[in-house]
Each structure stands twice: as structure tokens, then as C-alpha cells.
């Protein structure tokens, strides 16, 4: 399968939520087919292969489209 991106690394991060608690999220550093390297933050609830893949693919496709302008 030829994806629109390659995951270079994933960092787990925390921040204070708007409601006062702590929330976890994951910063994915990806490289697109066009060579663009970008970071995409994904929430803890979306940190599954089934949910993260379409998010990362869309961001990679958008970045390559902008690069081609």
C-alpha cells in the first residue's frame, strides 16, 4: 500500500484542558510524498490506526496540493 505520508515519529504530550483537567494528545511528524515534513496533533480518543490514518492522509494530501501551487 502506497500511502500519502510516512510517519517519522510520534510524541505523547499533555496540556491543560479548557475545563481544568489534563488532556493527552499525540504529535505525529510526517513526511509527505512531495517531501514536506509537518506535524499533526491527534487527540487521545482518535489515537487508533483506524481513526488516525484518514486524518494524517488528508493533511499530507492538503500539504502536497499547496506545495504544487
Buried (B, 14 or more C-beta within 10 A) or exposed (E): EEEBBEEEEEEEEEEEEEEEEEBEBBEBBBBBBBEBEBEBEBEEEBBEEEEBEEBBBEBBBBBBEEEEE
